[in-house]
């Protein structure tokens, strides 16, 4: 009887440890995912450091989608989606 009880305690303990570790891993992964946002005119942005800035390719001078990845003052990563003129517009052609 005591052996069965000890085995059940060990099994329950192992399950509890595994479940706790799994929840911790999911929470850490969610915290690491960058915050996605779409820019609206006049929106206040807390940009400490720009990590990347790129735009969709276009062969004509037109408005395209662009994406800026940055860190805020709390060192949280964000991806900001916005619209801008295509790079080809800067060529003066």
N, CA, C and O atoms as CSV, one atom per row, in Angstrom:
chain,resi,resn,atom,element,x,y,z
A,1,UNK,N,N,0.818,-1.193,0.000
A,1,UNK,CA,C,0.000,0.000,0.000
A,1,UNK,C,C,0.864,1.261,0.000
A,1,UNK,O,O,0.581,2.208,-0.735
A,2,UNK,N,N,1.912,1.278,0.818
A,2,UNK,CA,C,2.791,2.441,0.881
A,2,UNK,C,C,3.546,2.607,-0.430
A,2,UNK,O,O,3.783,3.734,-0.864
A,3,UNK,N,N,3.933,1.483,-1.079
A,3,UNK,CA,C,4.639,1.572,-2.367
A,3,UNK,C,C,3.748,2.226,-3.419
A,3,UNK,O,O,4.219,3.070,-4.180
A,4,UNK,N,N,2.490,1.857,-3.474
A,4,UNK,CA,C,1.557,2.451,-4.432
A,4,UNK,C,C,1.350,3.930,-4.175
A,4,UNK,O,O,1.269,4.721,-5.115
A,5,UNK,N,N,1.266,4.306,-2.916
A,5,UNK,CA,C,1.099,5.708,-2.545
A,5,UNK,C,C,2.332,6.518,-2.933
A,5,UNK,O,O,2.214,7.627,-3.455
A,6,UNK,N,N,3.534,5.950,-2.672
A,6,UNK,CA,C,4.790,6.618,-3.021
A,6,UNK,C,C,4.895,6.786,-4.528
A,6,UNK,O,O,5.340,7.829,-5.008
A,7,UNK,N,N,4.486,5.757,-5.283
A,7,UNK,CA,C,4.546,5.834,-6.744
A,7,UNK,C,C,3.588,6.909,-7.258
A,7,UNK,O,O,3.932,7.648,-8.180
A,8,UNK,N,N,2.403,7.006,-6.681
A,8,UNK,CA,C,1.445,8.031,-7.097
A,8,UNK,C,C,1.972,9.427,-6.798
A,8,UNK,O,O,1.800,10.337,-7.609
A,9,UNK,N,N,2.610,9.609,-5.648
A,9,UNK,CA,C,3.193,10.910,-5.295
A,9,UNK,C,C,4.277,11.274,-6.294
A,9,UNK,O,O,4.353,12.420,-6.735
A,10,UNK,N,N,5.120,10.308,-6.657
A,10,UNK,CA,C,6.196,10.573,-7.620
A,10,UNK,C,C,5.616,10.937,-8.981
A,10,UNK,O,O,6.099,11.859,-9.637
A,11,UNK,N,N,4.587,10.222,-9.403
A,11,UNK,CA,C,3.958,10.497,-10.695
A,11,UNK,C,C,3.326,11.890,-10.697
A,11,UNK,O,O,3.500,12.658,-11.644
A,12,UNK,N,N,2.602,12.204,-9.642
A,12,UNK,CA,C,1.958,13.518,-9.553
A,12,UNK,C,C,3.010,14.623,-9.494
A,12,UNK,O,O,2.841,15.673,-10.114
A,13,UNK,N,N,4.081,14.395,-8.761
A,13,UNK,CA,C,5.160,15.389,-8.682
A,13,UNK,C,C,5.801,15.614,-10.041
A,13,UNK,O,O,6.075,16.752,-10.425
A,14,UNK,N,N,6.044,14.515,-10.778
A,14,UNK,CA,C,6.652,14.634,-12.107
A,14,UNK,C,C,5.735,15.408,-13.051
A,14,UNK,O,O,6.199,16.250,-13.821
A,15,UNK,N,N,4.444,15.125,-12.991
A,15,UNK,CA,C,3.483,15.834,-13.844
A,15,UNK,C,C,3.449,17.318,-13.480
A,15,UNK,O,O,3.404,18.174,-14.364
A,16,UNK,N,N,3.472,17.624,-12.187
A,16,UNK,CA,C,3.444,19.023,-11.746
A,16,UNK,C,C,4.682,19.774,-12.216
A,16,UNK,O,O,4.584,20.918,-12.659
A,17,UNK,N,N,5.847,19.137,-12.122
A,17,UNK,CA,C,7.088,19.774,-12.576
A,17,UNK,C,C,7.036,20.014,-14.078
A,17,UNK,O,O,7.398,21.094,-14.545
A,18,UNK,N,N,6.588,19.016,-14.841
A,18,UNK,CA,C,6.492,19.153,-16.296
A,18,UNK,C,C,5.507,20.259,-16.680
A,18,UNK,O,O,5.791,21.067,-17.563
A,19,UNK,N,N,4.354,20.293,-16.018
A,19,UNK,CA,C,3.343,21.311,-16.331
A,19,UNK,C,C,3.862,22.710,-16.018
A,19,UNK,O,O,3.650,23.640,-16.797
A,20,UNK,N,N,4.533,22.861,-14.894
A,20,UNK,CA,C,5.092,24.166,-14.526
A,20,UNK,C,C,6.132,24.618,-15.535
A,20,UNK,O,O,6.148,25.783,-15.934
A,21,UNK,N,N,7.007,23.698,-15.952
A,21,UNK,CA,C,8.037,24.037,-16.941
A,21,UNK,C,C,7.401,24.402,-18.277
A,21,UNK,O,O,7.863,25.323,-18.950
A,22,UNK,N,N,6.348,23.688,-18.667
A,22,UNK,CA,C,5.672,23.969,-19.936
A,22,UNK,C,C,5.029,25.350,-19.921
A,22,UNK,O,O,5.153,26.100,-20.889
A,23,UNK,N,N,4.347,25.691,-18.838
A,23,UNK,CA,C,3.719,27.007,-18.746
A,23,UNK,C,C,4.762,28.113,-18.757
A,23,UNK,O,O,4.545,29.166,-19.356
A,24,UNK,N,N,5.884,27.883,-18.106
A,24,UNK,CA,C,6.968,28.867,-18.098
A,24,UNK,C,C,7.534,29.080,-19.480
A,24,UNK,O,O,7.832,30.212,-19.860
A,25,UNK,N,N,7.690,27.998,-20.249
A,25,UNK,CA,C,8.226,28.107,-21.607
A,25,UNK,C,C,7.261,28.864,-22.511
A,25,UNK,O,O,7.689,29.683,-23.324
A,26,UNK,N,N,5.972,28.599,-22.377
A,26,UNK,CA,C,4.973,29.297,-23.188
A,26,UNK,C,C,4.959,30.785,-22.836
A,26,UNK,O,O,4.874,31.628,-23.729
A,27,UNK,N,N,5.042,31.112,-21.561
A,27,UNK,CA,C,5.052,32.519,-21.145
A,27,UNK,C,C,6.298,33.229,-21.652
A,27,UNK,O,O,6.217,34.375,-22.092
A,28,UNK,N,N,7.445,32.570,-21.596
A,28,UNK,CA,C,8.688,33.179,-22.086
A,28,UNK,C,C,8.626,33.400,-23.586
A,28,UNK,O,O,9.097,34.423,-24.083
A,29,UNK,N,N,8.046,32.449,-24.314
A,29,UNK,CA,C,7.936,32.588,-25.765
A,29,UNK,C,C,6.995,33.743,-26.110
A,29,UNK,O,O,7.274,34.509,-27.032
A,30,UNK,N,N,5.899,33.874,-25.389
A,30,UNK,CA,C,4.956,34.964,-25.649
A,30,UNK,C,C,5.597,36.311,-25.346
A,30,UNK,O,O,5.353,37.285,-26.058
A,31,UNK,N,N,6.406,36.378,-24.306
A,31,UNK,CA,C,7.061,37.634,-23.952
A,31,UNK,C,C,8.104,38.028,-24.986
A,31,UNK,O,O,8.371,39.215,-25.173
A,32,UNK,N,N,8.698,37.045,-25.664
A,32,UNK,CA,C,9.745,37.321,-26.634
A,32,UNK,C,C,9.177,37.755,-27.990
A,32,UNK,O,O,9.896,38.346,-28.795
A,33,UNK,N,N,7.905,37.473,-28.249
A,33,UNK,CA,C,7.310,37.826,-29.536
A,33,UNK,C,C,7.146,39.346,-29.627
A,33,UNK,O,O,6.650,39.970,-28.690
A,34,UNK,N,N,7.562,39.949,-30.761
A,34,UNK,CA,C,7.426,41.401,-30.887
A,34,UNK,C,C,5.959,41.829,-30.958
A,34,UNK,O,O,5.107,41.094,-31.457
A,35,UNK,N,N,5.686,43.012,-30.457
A,35,UNK,CA,C,4.344,43.587,-30.501
A,35,UNK,C,C,4.120,44.142,-31.905
A,35,UNK,O,O,4.922,44.940,-32.388
A,36,UNK,N,N,3.035,43.726,-32.566
A,36,UNK,CA,C,2.698,44.198,-33.909
A,36,UNK,C,C,1.724,45.373,-33.789
A,36,UNK,O,O,0.793,45.332,-32.985
A,37,UNK,N,N,1.941,46.416,-34.590
A,37,UNK,CA,C,1.058,47.577,-34.553
A,37,UNK,C,C,1.033,48.227,-35.933
A,37,UNK,O,O,1.998,48.119,-36.690
A,38,UNK,N,N,-0.059,48.895,-36.258
A,38,UNK,CA,C,-0.175,49.652,-37.500
A,38,UNK,C,C,-0.211,51.131,-37.142
A,38,UNK,O,O,-0.995,51.551,-36.291
A,39,UNK,N,N,0.640,51.918,-37.793
A,39,UNK,CA,C,0.754,53.348,-37.491
A,39,UNK,C,C,-0.487,54.106,-37.937
A,39,UNK,O,O,-1.035,53.859,-39.012
A,40,UNK,N,N,-0.915,55.031,-37.090
A,40,UNK,CA,C,-1.997,55.958,-37.399
A,40,UNK,C,C,-1.451,57.370,-37.235
A,40,UNK,O,O,-0.689,57.634,-36.305
A,41,UNK,N,N,-1.829,58.274,-38.125
A,41,UNK,CA,C,-1.323,59.643,-38.101
A,41,UNK,C,C,-1.487,60.261,-36.717
A,41,UNK,O,O,-2.566,60.204,-36.127
A,42,UNK,N,N,-0.414,60.848,-36.206
A,42,UNK,CA,C,-0.438,61.498,-34.908
A,42,UNK,C,C,-0.173,60.567,-33.734
A,42,UNK,O,O,-0.134,61.013,-32.587
A,43,UNK,N,N,0.009,59.292,-34.003
A,43,UNK,CA,C,0.243,58.311,-32.943
A,43,UNK,C,C,1.588,58.556,-32.256
A,43,UNK,O,O,2.600,58.757,-32.928
A,44,UNK,N,N,1.604,58.540,-30.926
A,44,UNK,CA,C,2.852,58.689,-30.170
A,44,UNK,C,C,3.605,57.362,-30.212
A,44,UNK,O,O,3.037,56.309,-29.922
A,45,UNK,N,N,4.880,57.420,-30.573
A,45,UNK,CA,C,5.712,56.216,-30.630
A,45,UNK,C,C,6.853,56.337,-29.627
A,45,UNK,O,O,7.498,57.382,-29.536
A,46,UNK,N,N,7.098,55.284,-28.888
A,46,UNK,CA,C,8.196,55.221,-27.921
A,46,UNK,C,C,9.323,54.413,-28.567
A,46,UNK,O,O,9.431,53.207,-28.344
A,47,UNK,N,N,10.161,55.080,-29.366
A,47,UNK,CA,C,11.232,54.399,-30.101
A,47,UNK,C,C,12.571,54.739,-29.461
A,47,UNK,O,O,13.002,55.891,-29.479
A,48,UNK,N,N,13.214,53.742,-28.903
A,48,UNK,CA,C,14.538,53.908,-28.317
A,48,UNK,C,C,15.620,53.605,-29.354
A,48,UNK,O,O,16.616,54.322,-29.454
A,49,UNK,N,N,15.408,52.516,-30.138
A,49,UNK,CA,C,16.404,52.109,-31.130
A,49,UNK,C,C,15.710,51.388,-32.282
A,49,UNK,O,O,14.916,50.475,-32.058
A,50,UNK,N,N,16.012,51.800,-33.517
A,50,UNK,CA,C,15.471,51.137,-34.700
A,50,UNK,C,C,16.374,49.957,-35.044
A,50,UNK,O,O,17.584,50.118,-35.203
A,51,UNK,N,N,15.776,48.769,-35.157
A,51,UNK,CA,C,16.532,47.561,-35.481
A,51,UNK,C,C,16.513,47.263,-36.976
A,51,UNK,O,O,17.503,46.775,-37.521
A,52,UNK,N,N,15.397,47.551,-37.643
A,52,UNK,CA,C,15.276,47.301,-39.084
A,52,UNK,C,C,14.163,48.174,-39.642
A,52,UNK,O,O,13.195,48.492,-38.950
A,53,UNK,N,N,14.317,48.555,-40.904
A,53,UNK,CA,C,13.299,49.352,-41.590
A,53,UNK,C,C,13.317,48.921,-43.047
A,53,UNK,O,O,14.317,49.117,-43.737
A,54,UNK,N,N,12.225,48.336,-43.523
A,54,UNK,CA,C,12.182,47.902,-44.918
A,54,UNK,C,C,10.792,48.126,-45.489
A,54,UNK,O,O,9.813,48.288,-44.761
A,55,UNK,N,N,10.736,48.130,-46.822
A,55,UNK,CA,C,9.474,48.379,-47.519
A,55,UNK,C,C,9.276,47.325,-48.596
A,55,UNK,O,O,10.224,46.686,-49.051
A,56,UNK,N,N,8.025,47.162,-48.990
A,56,UNK,CA,C,7.705,46.252,-50.084
A,56,UNK,C,C,8.326,46.787,-51.372
A,56,UNK,O,O,8.421,47.999,-51.563
A,57,UNK,N,N,8.744,45.887,-52.246
A,57,UNK,CA,C,9.359,46.281,-53.522
A,57,UNK,C,C,8.304,46.768,-54.507
A,57,UNK,O,O,7.184,46.259,-54.542
A,58,UNK,N,N,8.681,47.757,-55.300
A,58,UNK,CA,C,7.813,48.264,-56.354
A,58,UNK,C,C,8.684,48.804,-57.479
A,58,UNK,O,O,9.711,49.434,-57.225
A,59,UNK,N,N,8.282,48.564,-58.706
A,59,UNK,CA,C,9.019,49.057,-59.869
A,59,UNK,C,C,8.523,50.435,-60.300
A,59,UNK,O,O,9.117,51.064,-61.177
A,60,UNK,N,N,7.431,50.907,-59.683
A,60,UNK,CA,C,6.898,52.229,-60.017
A,60,UNK,C,C,6.835,53.086,-58.756
A,60,UNK,O,O,6.814,52.574,-57.637
A,61,UNK,N,N,6.806,54.391,-58.961
A,61,UNK,CA,C,6.724,55.327,-57.841
A,61,UNK,C,C,5.283,55.328,-57.327
A,61,UNK,O,O,4.381,55.874,-57.962
A,62,UNK,N,N,5.092,54.706,-56.171
A,62,UNK,CA,C,3.762,54.604,-55.578
A,62,UNK,C,C,3.887,54.365,-54.073
A,62,UNK,O,O,4.984,54.128,-53.568
A,63,UNK,N,N,2.777,54.428,-53.371
A,63,UNK,CA,C,2.759,54.141,-51.938
A,63,UNK,C,C,2.828,52.628,-51.744
A,63,UNK,O,O,2.110,51.870,-52.395
A,64,UNK,N,N,3.721,52.199,-50.822
A,64,UNK,CA,C,3.894,50.766,-50.537
A,64,UNK,C,C,3.831,50.532,-49.028
A,64,UNK,O,O,3.947,51.466,-48.235
A,65,UNK,N,N,3.649,49.293,-48.657
A,65,UNK,CA,C,3.684,48.912,-47.246
A,65,UNK,C,C,5.119,48.879,-46.750
A,65,UNK,O,O,6.022,48.472,-47.480
A,66,UNK,N,N,5.330,49.301,-45.518
A,66,UNK,CA,C,6.666,49.293,-44.922
A,66,UNK,C,C,6.560,48.763,-43.496
A,66,UNK,O,O,5.488,48.767,-42.890
A,67,UNK,N,N,7.694,48.308,-42.977
A,67,UNK,CA,C,7.728,47.684,-41.656
A,67,UNK,C,C,8.988,48.136,-40.924
A,67,UNK,O,O,10.093,48.015,-41.453
A,68,UNK,N,N,8.828,48.651,-39.723
A,68,UNK,CA,C,9.966,49.061,-38.909
A,68,UNK,C,C,9.966,48.228,-37.628
A,68,UNK,O,O,8.962,48.161,-36.918
A,69,UNK,N,N,11.102,47.595,-37.344
A,69,UNK,CA,C,11.280,46.851,-36.102
A,69,UNK,C,C,12.119,47.718,-35.174
A,69,UNK,O,O,13.181,48.202,-35.566
A,70,UNK,N,N,11.652,47.916,-33.953
A,70,UNK,CA,C,12.363,48.798,-33.026
A,70,UNK,C,C,12.205,48.332,-31.583
A,70,UNK,O,O,11.342,47.513,-31.266
A,71,UNK,N,N,13.060,48.873,-30.719
A,71,UNK,CA,C,12.957,48.656,-29.279
A,71,UNK,C,C,12.407,49.923,-28.640
A,71,UNK,O,O,12.794,51.032,-29.008
A,72,UNK,N,N,11.497,49.751,-27.677
A,72,UNK,CA,C,10.998,50.913,-26.950
A,72,UNK,C,C,11.883,51.184,-25.730
A,72,UNK,O,O,12.890,50.502,-25.536
A,73,UNK,N,N,11.522,52.160,-24.918
A,73,UNK,CA,C,12.352,52.529,-23.769
A,73,UNK,C,C,12.393,51.440,-22.696
A,73,UNK,O,O,13.237,51.483,-21.801
A,74,UNK,N,N,11.489,50.471,-22.781
A,74,UNK,CA,C,11.487,49.332,-21.852
A,74,UNK,C,C,12.198,48.118,-22.459
A,74,UNK,O,O,12.164,47.027,-21.891
A,75,UNK,N,N,12.841,48.315,-23.615
A,75,UNK,CA,C,13.578,47.274,-24.348
A,75,UNK,C,C,12.666,46.160,-24.862
A,75,UNK,O,O,13.107,45.023,-25.028
A,76,UNK,N,N,11.405,46.481,-25.111
A,76,UNK,CA,C,10.484,45.525,-25.713
A,76,UNK,C,C,10.490,45.740,-27.218
A,76,UNK,O,O,10.453,46.877,-27.686
A,77,UNK,N,N,10.538,44.651,-27.976
A,77,UNK,CA,C,10.600,44.738,-29.435
A,77,UNK,C,C,9.202,44.939,-30.016
A,77,UNK,O,O,8.234,44.310,-29.587
A,78,UNK,N,N,9.121,45.838,-31.010
A,78,UNK,CA,C,7.863,46.131,-31.703
A,78,UNK,C,C,8.098,46.049,-33.207
A,78,UNK,O,O,9.211,46.273,-33.683
A,79,UNK,N,N,7.044,45.728,-33.948
A,79,UNK,CA,C,7.053,45.828,-35.407
A,79,UNK,C,C,5.921,46.775,-35.773
A,79,UNK,O,O,4.755,46.512,-35.480
A,80,UNK,N,N,6.281,47.881,-36.421
A,80,UNK,CA,C,5.309,48.895,-36.809
A,80,UNK,C,C,5.086,48.808,-38.314
A,80,UNK,O,O,6.032,48.930,-39.092
A,81,UNK,N,N,3.851,48.601,-38.721
A,81,UNK,CA,C,3.488,48.564,-40.134
A,81,UNK,C,C,2.962,49.944,-40.517
A,81,UNK,O,O,2.140,50.524,-39.808
A,82,UNK,N,N,3.443,50.461,-41.641
A,82,UNK,CA,C,3.023,51.792,-42.084
A,82,UNK,C,C,3.145,51.880,-43.599
A,82,UNK,O,O,3.604,50.935,-44.241
A,83,UNK,N,N,2.738,53.008,-44.173
A,83,UNK,CA,C,2.782,53.226,-45.625
A,83,UNK,C,C,3.808,54.308,-45.919
A,83,UNK,O,O,3.946,55.267,-45.159
A,84,UNK,N,N,4.531,54.151,-47.031
A,84,UNK,CA,C,5.481,55.179,-47.469
A,84,UNK,C,C,5.666,55.060,-48.976
A,84,UNK,O,O,5.188,54.113,-49.600
A,85,UNK,N,N,6.366,56.033,-49.552
A,85,UNK,CA,C,6.639,55.998,-50.987
A,85,UNK,C,C,7.719,54.955,-51.269
A,85,UNK,O,O,8.630,54.757,-50.465
A,86,UNK,N,N,7.608,54.296,-52.412
A,86,UNK,CA,C,8.569,53.264,-52.807
A,86,UNK,C,C,9.962,53.860,-52.985
A,86,UNK,O,O,10.106,55.043,-53.292
A,87,UNK,N,N,10.975,53.037,-52.789
A,87,UNK,CA,C,12.370,53.478,-52.936
A,87,UNK,C,C,12.650,54.012,-54.340
A,87,UNK,O,O,13.479,54.908,-54.499
A,88,UNK,N,N,11.975,53.480,-55.358
A,88,UNK,CA,C,12.210,53.914,-56.734
A,88,UNK,C,C,11.868,55.398,-56.906
A,88,UNK,O,O,12.382,56.040,-57.823
A,89,UNK,N,N,11.021,55.948,-56.052
A,89,UNK,CA,C,10.668,57.376,-56.128
A,89,UNK,C,C,11.876,58.258,-55.823
A,89,UNK,O,O,11.938,59.397,-56.286
A,90,UNK,N,N,12.828,57.752,-55.057
A,90,UNK,CA,C,14.013,58.521,-54.675
A,90,UNK,C,C,15.084,58.549,-55.764
A,90,UNK,O,O,16.077,59.265,-55.632
A,91,UNK,N,N,14.898,57.784,-56.830
A,91,UNK,CA,C,15.899,57.714,-57.895
A,91,UNK,C,C,15.813,58.898,-58.844
A,91,UNK,O,O,16.744,59.126,-59.617
A,92,UNK,N,N,14.732,59.654,-58.809
A,92,UNK,CA,C,14.591,60.847,-59.636
A,92,UNK,C,C,14.341,60.546,-61.100
A,92,UNK,O,O,14.603,61.382,-61.965
A,93,UNK,N,N,13.843,59.377,-61.375
A,93,UNK,CA,C,13.588,59.023,-62.784
A,93,UNK,C,C,12.166,59.286,-63.176
A,93,UNK,O,O,11.787,59.044,-64.322
